[in-house]
Every structure is written in structure tokens, then in C-alpha cells.
Amino acid sequence: MNVQVDITKQDVVEFNLYHHSRSPSSKRTKWALTLPGFLWSGFWLVLSLLSETPEETVLALMPLWLGGFAYIAVILLSWRRGVARQVGKYLAEGENKGLFGPRQVLLTPEGITESGELQTSTINWRAVEKIVVLPDCAYVYINAVAAYIIPKRAFASEAGFDAFIGAAQDYHAQAVTDAASNLSNPLRAPAR
């Protein structure tokens, strides 16, 4: 089963946005950046509550403790735009000849192959980390930070997309099952 896809800069940016929104490392970084806002607001709120007239002091210091929450809101609301801008800068640093443009994606029981004008790569299904299906595309993760991008627009119909991704999921599931079976029975020869 194969499909002709055309990968654009926007596809790569969208993949990175998706990945950063779900990456545990990115999530930790985002929350670490908000920590100063929590500390700032917490400091002024606690100081206000410890005063002789807490209600008045909380109101008097409201601009200070609200400033911390405003900082947090700015970080959280601008995160996606910042990631997109940074990915765009990374992509502008080189020619990326093999990253964009048309290519064939071929599924076989052994693996997934992506072939373009300048490069071809084949990944065994056992090496695929996961397959993520979204409304407009699917990502076949070949490692923790990279994936084959399969846009839905490459298919004549949604049924074609679903069939292609379903086959990929089936091949991947079978490879995982076979690998687990081989681990539980080390004398069994690997299936070919």
C-alpha cells in the first residue's frame, strides 16, 4: 500500500507544535518558566495576608500580585506562537532539500519506506514508536522527536486515509506482538 504525499513547511511546523504540546520535556520547561510568576504572586499575597489589615493590603498590593498571574498568562498564551516562530527559524537556517516536497510512502508488513527525490529511508515496524492519528494527518513516530508526516489531503477520500493508517496500525501492532512473543520465547526464530 502506498501514497504520494507532498510535505510543506506548514506540515513540519504543525508536527513540531503537536510534539511540543505533548512532550513531557516541553511541558516541564513551560511550567518551569511560569514558576517565577507563581512565586511573585505568592510572595505578595502571603505578605498581604500577614499584615495587620489583610483585606486592605491585598487590595492595595493587587497590581503586584496580579502581575505574577499576568506573567503566567502571557507565557501560556504565547507558547504555541513562540514554538512556531522558533521552528520557522530553524527551518530557515538550511536548505532542507530532503525535508519538503513530494515523496512516496510505502507500507509493507516489514516496515514503512519514505522515498523522495533526494533520499529514501525504511524503518522496520518494530522501530516505530507510535502512530498518532489527528483530524488532518497522521504521524508515524520513528523516534522520540521525528515522524513521517502523512497528510490526509494526499488521499482522494477519507476512507483512503483511514485504510492506509489502519494498515500501518495493523502492521505496527503485529510487529509489537511478534517482538513480545520472541522475548517470551527466546528459542523461537523471528518471523520473516
Backbone hydrogen bonds, N-H to C=O, Kabsch-Sander energy under -0.5 kcal/mol:
donor,donor_aa,acceptor,acceptor_aa,energy
3,V,105,V,-1.9
5,V,3,V,-0.6
5,V,103,R,-3.0
7,I,101,G,-2.3
12,V,8,T,-1.7
13,V,9,K,-2.5
14,E,10,Q,-2.9
15,F,11,D,-2.3
16,N,12,V,-2.2
17,L,13,V,-2.5
18,Y,14,E,-2.6
19,H,15,F,-3.0
20,H,16,N,-2.9
21,S,17,L,-1.8
22,R,18,Y,-0.9
22,R,19,H,-1.0
23,S,19,H,-1.7
27,K,23,S,-2.5
28,R,24,P,-2.3
29,T,25,S,-2.1
30,K,26,S,-2.7
31,W,27,K,-2.4
32,A,28,R,-2.3
33,L,29,T,-2.1
34,T,30,K,-1.0
35,L,31,W,-0.8
35,L,32,A,-0.5
37,G,34,T,-0.7
38,F,34,T,-1.7
39,L,35,L,-2.7
40,W,36,P,-2.7
41,S,37,G,-2.5
42,G,38,F,-2.8
43,F,39,L,-2.6
44,W,40,W,-1.9
45,L,41,S,-2.4
46,V,42,G,-2.7
47,L,43,F,-2.5
48,S,44,W,-2.0
49,L,45,L,-2.4
50,L,46,V,-1.6
51,S,48,S,-1.1
57,T,53,T,-2.6
58,V,54,P,-2.9
59,L,55,E,-1.7
60,A,56,E,-2.6
61,L,57,T,-2.6
62,M,59,L,-0.9
64,L,61,L,-0.8
65,W,61,L,-2.0
66,L,62,M,-2.8
67,G,63,P,-1.1
68,G,64,L,-0.9
69,F,65,W,-1.1
70,A,66,L,-2.5
71,Y,67,G,-2.2
72,I,68,G,-2.0
73,A,69,F,-2.3
74,V,70,A,-2.4
75,I,71,Y,-2.3
76,L,72,I,-2.6
77,L,73,A,-2.7
78,S,74,V,-2.0
79,W,75,I,-0.8
82,G,78,S,-2.5
83,V,79,W,-2.5
84,A,80,R,-2.4
85,R,81,R,-2.4
86,Q,82,G,-2.4
87,V,83,V,-2.7
88,G,84,A,-2.2
89,K,85,R,-1.9
90,Y,86,Q,-2.4
91,L,87,V,-2.6
92,A,88,G,-1.5
93,E,89,K,-0.7
93,E,90,Y,-1.0
94,G,91,L,-0.8
99,L,96,N,-1.4
100,F,96,N,-1.2
101,G,7,I,-3.0
103,R,5,V,-2.3
104,Q,115,S,-2.8
105,V,3,V,-2.8
106,L,104,Q,-0.5
106,L,113,T,-3.0
107,L,1,M,-3.5
108,T,111,G,-2.5
112,I,123,I,-2.5
113,T,106,L,-2.7
114,E,121,S,-2.7
115,S,104,Q,-2.7
116,G,119,Q,-3.4
117,E,102,P,-0.6
121,S,114,E,-2.4
123,I,112,I,-2.7
125,W,110,E,-1.7
127,A,124,N,-1.8
128,V,124,N,-0.7
128,V,125,W,-0.9
129,E,141,Y,-2.1
130,K,141,Y,-0.8
132,V,139,Y,-2.8
134,L,132,V,-0.5
134,L,137,C,-3.1
138,A,150,I,-1.6
139,Y,132,V,-2.8
140,V,148,Y,-2.4
141,Y,130,K,-2.3
141,Y,139,Y,-0.9
142,I,146,A,-1.9
143,N,146,A,-1.4
148,Y,140,V,-2.5
150,I,138,A,-2.9
150,I,148,Y,-0.5
152,K,136,D,-2.9
154,A,151,P,-1.4
155,F,152,K,-2.0
161,F,157,S,-1.8
162,D,158,E,-2.9
163,A,159,A,-2.4
164,F,160,G,-2.3
165,I,161,F,-2.8
166,G,162,D,-2.5
167,A,163,A,-2.2
168,A,164,F,-2.2
169,Q,165,I,-2.7
170,D,166,G,-2.4
171,Y,167,A,-2.8
172,H,168,A,-2.6
173,A,169,Q,-2.7
174,Q,170,D,-2.5
175,A,171,Y,-2.3
176,V,172,H,-2.3
177,T,173,A,-2.5
178,D,174,Q,-2.9
179,A,175,A,-2.4
180,A,176,V,-2.4
181,S,177,T,-2.4
182,N,178,D,-2.4
183,L,179,A,-1.8
184,S,180,A,-1.9
185,N,181,S,-1.4
188,R,185,N,-1.7
